[in-house]
Amino acid sequence: ISLALGNPMTLEFNHPEILAMVAASIIAALVAVDARSNWLEGAMLIAVYLILGIGFFFLPAMM
């Protein structure tokens, strides 16, 4: 779609972005492995989302 619109999308990720995707994938797999969920696992997913969001909000200032 991006080529048709004239704005090519590159898939270049820096190290923090790759680490965040790997960590989120591992945590999501750990939550989904038993095919059941409870409020604590949901809270864990929300906490991971908040931690990653806050981390990426302050990331440009760190680099």
PDB file of N, CA, C and O in Angstrom:
ATOM      1  N   ILE A   1       0.834  -1.191   0.000  1.00  0.00           N
ATOM      2  CA  ILE A   1       0.000   0.000   0.000  1.00  0.00           C
ATOM      3  C   ILE A   1       0.873   1.248   0.000  1.00  0.00           C
ATOM      4  O   ILE A   1       0.551   2.234  -0.663  1.00  0.00           O
ATOM      5  N   SER A   2       1.978   1.209   0.742  1.00  0.00           N
ATOM      6  CA  SER A   2       2.808   2.407   0.838  1.00  0.00           C
ATOM      7  C   SER A   2       3.453   2.763  -0.503  1.00  0.00           C
ATOM      8  O   SER A   2       3.610   3.942  -0.820  1.00  0.00           O
ATOM      9  N   LEU A   3       3.824   1.764  -1.282  1.00  0.00           N
ATOM     10  CA  LEU A   3       4.398   2.057  -2.597  1.00  0.00           C
ATOM     11  C   LEU A   3       3.363   2.679  -3.523  1.00  0.00           C
ATOM     12  O   LEU A   3       3.695   3.557  -4.319  1.00  0.00           O
ATOM     13  N   ALA A   4       2.123   2.240  -3.429  1.00  0.00           N
ATOM     14  CA  ALA A   4       1.064   2.800  -4.267  1.00  0.00           C
ATOM     15  C   ALA A   4       0.785   4.254  -3.907  1.00  0.00           C
ATOM     16  O   ALA A   4       0.386   5.042  -4.765  1.00  0.00           O
ATOM     17  N   LEU A   5       0.991   4.609  -2.655  1.00  0.00           N
ATOM     18  CA  LEU A   5       0.770   5.985  -2.215  1.00  0.00           C
ATOM     19  C   LEU A   5       1.994   6.863  -2.423  1.00  0.00           C
ATOM     20  O   LEU A   5       1.928   8.071  -2.196  1.00  0.00           O
ATOM     21  N   GLY A   6       3.103   6.284  -2.846  1.00  0.00           N
ATOM     22  CA  GLY A   6       4.301   7.068  -3.124  1.00  0.00           C
ATOM     23  C   GLY A   6       5.155   7.356  -1.909  1.00  0.00           C
ATOM     24  O   GLY A   6       6.064   8.183  -1.977  1.00  0.00           O
ATOM     25  N   ASN A   7       4.883   6.693  -0.802  1.00  0.00           N
ATOM     26  CA  ASN A   7       5.658   6.900   0.416  1.00  0.00           C
ATOM     27  C   ASN A   7       6.124   5.528   0.913  1.00  0.00           C
ATOM     28  O   ASN A   7       5.434   4.899   1.715  1.00  0.00           O
ATOM     29  N   PRO A   8       7.287   5.058   0.446  1.00  0.00           N
ATOM     30  CA  PRO A   8       7.713   3.710   0.822  1.00  0.00           C
ATOM     31  C   PRO A   8       7.974   3.587   2.326  1.00  0.00           C
ATOM     32  O   PRO A   8       8.531   4.488   2.953  1.00  0.00           O
ATOM     33  N   MET A   9       7.564   2.471   2.874  1.00  0.00           N
ATOM     34  CA  MET A   9       7.738   2.220   4.300  1.00  0.00           C
ATOM     35  C   MET A   9       8.917   1.273   4.491  1.00  0.00           C
ATOM     36  O   MET A   9       8.900   0.144   4.002  1.00  0.00           O
ATOM     37  N   THR A  10       9.920   1.730   5.192  1.00  0.00           N
ATOM     38  CA  THR A  10      11.062   0.870   5.477  1.00  0.00           C
ATOM     39  C   THR A  10      10.822   0.148   6.793  1.00  0.00           C
ATOM     40  O   THR A  10      10.146   0.663   7.683  1.00  0.00           O
ATOM     41  N   LEU A  11      11.371  -1.022   6.905  1.00  0.00           N
ATOM     42  CA  LEU A  11      11.249  -1.791   8.141  1.00  0.00           C
ATOM     43  C   LEU A  11      12.584  -1.770   8.871  1.00  0.00           C
ATOM     44  O   LEU A  11      13.205  -2.811   9.090  1.00  0.00           O
ATOM     45  N   GLU A  12      13.009  -0.584   9.239  1.00  0.00           N
ATOM     46  CA  GLU A  12      14.253  -0.406   9.972  1.00  0.00           C
ATOM     47  C   GLU A  12      13.910  -0.096  11.419  1.00  0.00           C
ATOM     48  O   GLU A  12      13.275   0.917  11.713  1.00  0.00           O
ATOM     49  N   PHE A  13      14.332  -0.971  12.319  1.00  0.00           N
ATOM     50  CA  PHE A  13      14.053  -0.799  13.734  1.00  0.00           C
ATOM     51  C   PHE A  13      15.365  -0.636  14.484  1.00  0.00           C
ATOM     52  O   PHE A  13      16.371  -1.249  14.129  1.00  0.00           O
ATOM     53  N   ASN A  14      15.352   0.193  15.521  1.00  0.00           N
ATOM     54  CA  ASN A  14      16.542   0.314  16.354  1.00  0.00           C
ATOM     55  C   ASN A  14      16.473  -0.730  17.476  1.00  0.00           C
ATOM     56  O   ASN A  14      15.478  -1.446  17.597  1.00  0.00           O
ATOM     57  N   HIS A  15      17.507  -0.815  18.279  1.00  0.00           N
ATOM     58  CA  HIS A  15      17.609  -1.862  19.294  1.00  0.00           C
ATOM     59  C   HIS A  15      16.495  -1.807  20.341  1.00  0.00           C
ATOM     60  O   HIS A  15      15.940  -2.857  20.664  1.00  0.00           O
ATOM     61  N   PRO A  16      16.136  -0.640  20.891  1.00  0.00           N
ATOM     62  CA  PRO A  16      15.044  -0.636  21.874  1.00  0.00           C
ATOM     63  C   PRO A  16      13.712  -1.112  21.295  1.00  0.00           C
ATOM     64  O   PRO A  16      12.936  -1.762  21.996  1.00  0.00           O
ATOM     65  N   GLU A  17      13.440  -0.802  20.042  1.00  0.00           N
ATOM     66  CA  GLU A  17      12.189  -1.247  19.426  1.00  0.00           C
ATOM     67  C   GLU A  17      12.173  -2.759  19.250  1.00  0.00           C
ATOM     68  O   GLU A  17      11.149  -3.401  19.485  1.00  0.00           O
ATOM     69  N   ILE A  18      13.298  -3.330  18.841  1.00  0.00           N
ATOM     70  CA  ILE A  18      13.378  -4.784  18.686  1.00  0.00           C
ATOM     71  C   ILE A  18      13.241  -5.465  20.039  1.00  0.00           C
ATOM     72  O   ILE A  18      12.536  -6.467  20.163  1.00  0.00           O
ATOM     73  N   LEU A  19      13.907  -4.931  21.051  1.00  0.00           N
ATOM     74  CA  LEU A  19      13.811  -5.490  22.395  1.00  0.00           C
ATOM     75  C   LEU A  19      12.374  -5.426  22.909  1.00  0.00           C
ATOM     76  O   LEU A  19      11.901  -6.375  23.535  1.00  0.00           O
ATOM     77  N   ALA A  20      11.680  -4.327  22.653  1.00  0.00           N
ATOM     78  CA  ALA A  20      10.293  -4.191  23.093  1.00  0.00           C
ATOM     79  C   ALA A  20       9.392  -5.203  22.398  1.00  0.00           C
ATOM     80  O   ALA A  20       8.514  -5.784  23.034  1.00  0.00           O
ATOM     81  N   MET A  21       9.596  -5.422  21.104  1.00  0.00           N
ATOM     82  CA  MET A  21       8.773  -6.402  20.380  1.00  0.00           C
ATOM     83  C   MET A  21       9.031  -7.819  20.877  1.00  0.00           C
ATOM     84  O   MET A  21       8.095  -8.607  21.011  1.00  0.00           O
ATOM     85  N   VAL A  22      10.282  -8.148  21.149  1.00  0.00           N
ATOM     86  CA  VAL A  22      10.608  -9.484  21.650  1.00  0.00           C
ATOM     87  C   VAL A  22      10.022  -9.682  23.043  1.00  0.00           C
ATOM     88  O   VAL A  22       9.425 -10.722  23.324  1.00  0.00           O
ATOM     89  N   ALA A  23      10.189  -8.689  23.918  1.00  0.00           N
ATOM     90  CA  ALA A  23       9.656  -8.800  25.276  1.00  0.00           C
ATOM     91  C   ALA A  23       8.136  -8.905  25.266  1.00  0.00           C
ATOM     92  O   ALA A  23       7.570  -9.719  25.995  1.00  0.00           O
ATOM     93  N   ALA A  24       7.474  -8.100  24.456  1.00  0.00           N
ATOM     94  CA  ALA A  24       6.012  -8.160  24.382  1.00  0.00           C
ATOM     95  C   ALA A  24       5.545  -9.501  23.836  1.00  0.00           C
ATOM     96  O   ALA A  24       4.533 -10.033  24.292  1.00  0.00           O
ATOM     97  N   SER A  25       6.259 -10.050  22.875  1.00  0.00           N
ATOM     98  CA  SER A  25       5.892 -11.361  22.325  1.00  0.00           C
ATOM     99  C   SER A  25       6.052 -12.465  23.359  1.00  0.00           C
ATOM    100  O   SER A  25       5.201 -13.348  23.468  1.00  0.00           O
ATOM    101  N   ILE A  26       7.134 -12.418  24.114  1.00  0.00           N
ATOM    102  CA  ILE A  26       7.366 -13.438  25.138  1.00  0.00           C
ATOM    103  C   ILE A  26       6.306 -13.355  26.227  1.00  0.00           C
ATOM    104  O   ILE A  26       5.774 -14.380  26.652  1.00  0.00           O
ATOM    105  N   ILE A  27       5.997 -12.155  26.678  1.00  0.00           N
ATOM    106  CA  ILE A  27       5.002 -12.002  27.738  1.00  0.00           C
ATOM    107  C   ILE A  27       3.619 -12.405  27.252  1.00  0.00           C
ATOM    108  O   ILE A  27       2.867 -13.035  27.995  1.00  0.00           O
ATOM    109  N   ALA A  28       3.269 -12.056  26.027  1.00  0.00           N
ATOM    110  CA  ALA A  28       1.974 -12.469  25.477  1.00  0.00           C
ATOM    111  C   ALA A  28       1.909 -13.986  25.336  1.00  0.00           C
ATOM    112  O   ALA A  28       0.857 -14.579  25.577  1.00  0.00           O
ATOM    113  N   ALA A  29       3.003 -14.619  24.953  1.00  0.00           N
ATOM    114  CA  ALA A  29       3.023 -16.079  24.848  1.00  0.00           C
ATOM    115  C   ALA A  29       2.879 -16.730  26.219  1.00  0.00           C
ATOM    116  O   ALA A  29       2.194 -17.744  26.353  1.00  0.00           O
ATOM    117  N   LEU A  30       3.518 -16.157  27.235  1.00  0.00           N
ATOM    118  CA  LEU A  30       3.388 -16.702  28.586  1.00  0.00           C
ATOM    119  C   LEU A  30       1.960 -16.586  29.104  1.00  0.00           C
ATOM    120  O   LEU A  30       1.488 -17.467  29.822  1.00  0.00           O
ATOM    121  N   VAL A  31       1.279 -15.520  28.749  1.00  0.00           N
ATOM    122  CA  VAL A  31      -0.107 -15.345  29.184  1.00  0.00           C
ATOM    123  C   VAL A  31      -1.025 -16.302  28.432  1.00  0.00           C
ATOM    124  O   VAL A  31      -1.976 -16.824  29.014  1.00  0.00           O
ATOM    125  N   ALA A  32      -0.761 -16.539  27.158  1.00  0.00           N
ATOM    126  CA  ALA A  32      -1.663 -17.335  26.325  1.00  0.00           C
ATOM    127  C   ALA A  32      -1.373 -18.830  26.360  1.00  0.00           C
ATOM    128  O   ALA A  32      -2.136 -19.603  25.781  1.00  0.00           O
ATOM    129  N   VAL A  33      -0.307 -19.265  27.012  1.00  0.00           N
ATOM    130  CA  VAL A  33       0.098 -20.666  26.944  1.00  0.00           C
ATOM    131  C   VAL A  33      -0.937 -21.600  27.574  1.00  0.00           C
ATOM    132  O   VAL A  33      -1.090 -22.728  27.107  1.00  0.00           O
ATOM    133  N   ASP A  34      -1.638 -21.179  28.596  1.00  0.00           N
ATOM    134  CA  ASP A  34      -2.609 -22.064  29.237  1.00  0.00           C
ATOM    135  C   ASP A  34      -4.028 -21.889  28.701  1.00  0.00           C
ATOM    136  O   ASP A  34      -4.953 -22.540  29.185  1.00  0.00           O
ATOM    137  N   ALA A  35      -4.209 -21.028  27.718  1.00  0.00           N
ATOM    138  CA  ALA A  35      -5.508 -20.785  27.062  1.00  0.00           C
ATOM    139  C   ALA A  35      -6.563 -20.268  28.029  1.00  0.00           C
ATOM    140  O   ALA A  35      -7.758 -20.333  27.738  1.00  0.00           O
ATOM    141  N   ARG A  36      -6.139 -19.764  29.160  1.00  0.00           N
ATOM    142  CA  ARG A  36      -7.045 -19.148  30.132  1.00  0.00           C
ATOM    143  C   ARG A  36      -6.384 -17.877  30.631  1.00  0.00           C
ATOM    144  O   ARG A  36      -5.170 -17.706  30.527  1.00  0.00           O
ATOM    145  N   SER A  37      -7.188 -17.008  31.165  1.00  0.00           N
ATOM    146  CA  SER A  37      -6.645 -15.752  31.671  1.00  0.00           C
ATOM    147  C   SER A  37      -7.359 -15.380  32.960  1.00  0.00           C
ATOM    148  O   SER A  37      -8.468 -15.842  33.228  1.00  0.00           O
ATOM    149  N   ASN A  38      -6.720 -14.553  33.738  1.00  0.00           N
ATOM    150  CA  ASN A  38      -7.352 -14.016  34.937  1.00  0.00           C
ATOM    151  C   ASN A  38      -6.969 -12.548  35.051  1.00  0.00           C
ATOM    152  O   ASN A  38      -6.252 -12.015  34.204  1.00  0.00           O
ATOM    153  N   TRP A  39      -7.446 -11.913  36.086  1.00  0.00           N
ATOM    154  CA  TRP A  39      -7.238 -10.471  36.205  1.00  0.00           C
ATOM    155  C   TRP A  39      -5.762 -10.135  36.400  1.00  0.00           C
ATOM    156  O   TRP A  39      -5.312  -9.070  35.975  1.00  0.00           O
ATOM    157  N   LEU A  40      -5.012 -11.017  37.030  1.00  0.00           N
ATOM    158  CA  LEU A  40      -3.597 -10.735  37.273  1.00  0.00           C
ATOM    159  C   LEU A  40      -2.800 -10.741  35.967  1.00  0.00           C
ATOM    160  O   LEU A  40      -1.912  -9.911  35.773  1.00  0.00           O
ATOM    161  N   GLU A  41      -3.120 -11.671  35.081  1.00  0.00           N
ATOM    162  CA  GLU A  41      -2.441 -11.691  33.785  1.00  0.00           C
ATOM    163  C   GLU A  41      -2.836 -10.481  32.950  1.00  0.00           C
ATOM    164  O   GLU A  41      -2.004  -9.922  32.236  1.00  0.00           O
ATOM    165  N   GLY A  42      -4.096 -10.073  33.033  1.00  0.00           N
ATOM    166  CA  GLY A  42      -4.524  -8.862  32.335  1.00  0.00           C
ATOM    167  C   GLY A  42      -3.823  -7.630  32.876  1.00  0.00           C
ATOM    168  O   GLY A  42      -3.422  -6.749  32.115  1.00  0.00           O
ATOM    169  N   ALA A  43      -3.675  -7.570  34.193  1.00  0.00           N
ATOM    170  CA  ALA A  43      -2.962  -6.451  34.800  1.00  0.00           C
ATOM    171  C   ALA A  43      -1.494  -6.452  34.384  1.00  0.00           C
ATOM    172  O   ALA A  43      -0.894  -5.393  34.202  1.00  0.00           O
ATOM    173  N   MET A  44      -0.921  -7.647  34.234  1.00  0.00           N
ATOM    174  CA  MET A  44       0.468  -7.743  33.793  1.00  0.00           C
ATOM    175  C   MET A  44       0.624  -7.211  32.367  1.00  0.00           C
ATOM    176  O   MET A  44       1.591  -6.510  32.069  1.00  0.00           O
ATOM    177  N   LEU A  45      -0.316  -7.540  31.494  1.00  0.00           N
ATOM    178  CA  LEU A  45      -0.247  -7.038  30.121  1.00  0.00           C
ATOM    179  C   LEU A  45      -0.396  -5.518  30.078  1.00  0.00           C
ATOM    180  O   LEU A  45       0.301  -4.847  29.316  1.00  0.00           O
ATOM    181  N   ILE A  46      -1.298  -4.976  30.887  1.00  0.00           N
ATOM    182  CA  ILE A  46      -1.462  -3.518  30.942  1.00  0.00           C
ATOM    183  C   ILE A  46      -0.201  -2.864  31.494  1.00  0.00           C
ATOM    184  O   ILE A  46       0.210  -1.808  31.013  1.00  0.00           O
ATOM    185  N   ALA A  47       0.417  -3.484  32.500  1.00  0.00           N
ATOM    186  CA  ALA A  47       1.649  -2.935  33.071  1.00  0.00           C
ATOM    187  C   ALA A  47       2.775  -2.924  32.040  1.00  0.00           C
ATOM    188  O   ALA A  47       3.531  -1.956  31.959  1.00  0.00           O
ATOM    189  N   VAL A  48       2.890  -3.985  31.260  1.00  0.00           N
ATOM    190  CA  VAL A  48       3.914  -4.024  30.212  1.00  0.00           C
ATOM    191  C   VAL A  48       3.662  -2.925  29.193  1.00  0.00           C
ATOM    192  O   VAL A  48       4.593  -2.248  28.755  1.00  0.00           O
ATOM    193  N   TYR A  49       2.405  -2.751  28.818  1.00  0.00           N
ATOM    194  CA  TYR A  49       2.044  -1.700  27.864  1.00  0.00           C
ATOM    195  C   TYR A  49       2.424  -0.322  28.415  1.00  0.00           C
ATOM    196  O   TYR A  49       2.990   0.498  27.692  1.00  0.00           O
ATOM    197  N   LEU A  50       2.119  -0.066  29.678  1.00  0.00           N
ATOM    198  CA  LEU A  50       2.455   1.228  30.283  1.00  0.00           C
ATOM    199  C   LEU A  50       3.966   1.426  30.395  1.00  0.00           C
ATOM    200  O   LEU A  50       4.470   2.516  30.124  1.00  0.00           O
ATOM    201  N   ILE A  51       4.678   0.396  30.785  1.00  0.00           N
ATOM    202  CA  ILE A  51       6.132   0.504  30.911  1.00  0.00           C
ATOM    203  C   ILE A  51       6.772   0.799  29.562  1.00  0.00           C
ATOM    204  O   ILE A  51       7.652   1.655  29.464  1.00  0.00           O
ATOM    205  N   LEU A  52       6.334   0.094  28.521  1.00  0.00           N
ATOM    206  CA  LEU A  52       6.882   0.351  27.190  1.00  0.00           C
ATOM    207  C   LEU A  52       6.507   1.746  26.698  1.00  0.00           C
ATOM    208  O   LEU A  52       7.330   2.433  26.093  1.00  0.00           O
ATOM    209  N   GLY A  53       5.276   2.163  26.955  1.00  0.00           N
ATOM    210  CA  GLY A  53       4.852   3.499  26.535  1.00  0.00           C
ATOM    211  C   GLY A  53       5.648   4.596  27.216  1.00  0.00           C
ATOM    212  O   GLY A  53       6.085   5.545  26.565  1.00  0.00           O
ATOM    213  N   ILE A  54       5.840   4.471  28.518  1.00  0.00           N
ATOM    214  CA  ILE A  54       6.619   5.470  29.255  1.00  0.00           C
ATOM    215  C   ILE A  54       8.080   5.438  28.811  1.00  0.00           C
ATOM    216  O   ILE A  54       8.714   6.483  28.664  1.00  0.00           O
ATOM    217  N   GLY A  55       8.607   4.235  28.600  1.00  0.00           N
ATOM    218  CA  GLY A  55       9.994   4.118  28.152  1.00  0.00           C
ATOM    219  C   GLY A  55      10.223   4.769  26.803  1.00  0.00           C
ATOM    220  O   GLY A  55      11.217   5.471  26.616  1.00  0.00           O
ATOM    221  N   PHE A  56       9.313   4.546  25.855  1.00  0.00           N
ATOM    222  CA  PHE A  56       9.479   5.151  24.533  1.00  0.00           C
ATOM    223  C   PHE A  56       9.161   6.642  24.543  1.00  0.00           C
ATOM    224  O   PHE A  56       9.627   7.374  23.670  1.00  0.00           O
ATOM    225  N   PHE A  57       8.376   7.102  25.512  1.00  0.00           N
ATOM    226  CA  PHE A  57       8.126   8.534  25.624  1.00  0.00           C
ATOM    227  C   PHE A  57       9.410   9.267  26.002  1.00  0.00           C
ATOM    228  O   PHE A  57       9.682  10.352  25.488  1.00  0.00           O
ATOM    229  N   PHE A  58      10.192   8.681  26.893  1.00  0.00           N
ATOM    230  CA  PHE A  58      11.428   9.314  27.348  1.00  0.00           C
ATOM    231  C   PHE A  58      12.658   8.874  26.556  1.00  0.00           C
ATOM    232  O   PHE A  58      13.749   9.387  26.804  1.00  0.00           O
ATOM    233  N   LEU A  59      12.520   7.954  25.624  1.00  0.00           N
ATOM    234  CA  LEU A  59      13.661   7.427  24.878  1.00  0.00           C
ATOM    235  C   LEU A  59      14.430   8.484  24.091  1.00  0.00           C
ATOM    236  O   LEU A  59      15.659   8.481  24.159  1.00  0.00           O
ATOM    237  N   PRO A  60      13.784   9.392  23.344  1.00  0.00           N
ATOM    238  CA  PRO A  60      14.578  10.383  22.604  1.00  0.00           C
ATOM    239  C   PRO A  60      15.453  11.246  23.505  1.00  0.00           C
ATOM    240  O   PRO A  60      16.532  11.667  23.088  1.00  0.00           O
ATOM    241  N   ALA A  61      15.014  11.516  24.725  1.00  0.00           N
ATOM    242  CA  ALA A  61      15.818  12.311  25.645  1.00  0.00           C
ATOM    243  C   ALA A  61      17.029  11.521  26.132  1.00  0.00           C
ATOM    244  O   ALA A  61      18.060  12.108  26.459  1.00  0.00           O
ATOM    245  N   MET A  62      16.911  10.199  26.182  1.00  0.00           N
ATOM    246  CA  MET A  62      18.013   9.367  26.652  1.00  0.00           C
ATOM    247  C   MET A  62      19.096   9.204  25.601  1.00  0.00           C
ATOM    248  O   MET A  62      20.271   9.076  25.947  1.00  0.00           O
ATOM    249  N   MET A  63      18.736   9.207  24.343  1.00  0.00           N
ATOM    250  CA  MET A  63      19.703   8.930  23.281  1.00  0.00           C
ATOM    251  C   MET A  63      20.466  10.142  22.897  1.00  0.00           C
ATOM    252  O   MET A  63      21.322  10.079  22.015  1.00  0.00           O
TER     253      MET A  63
END
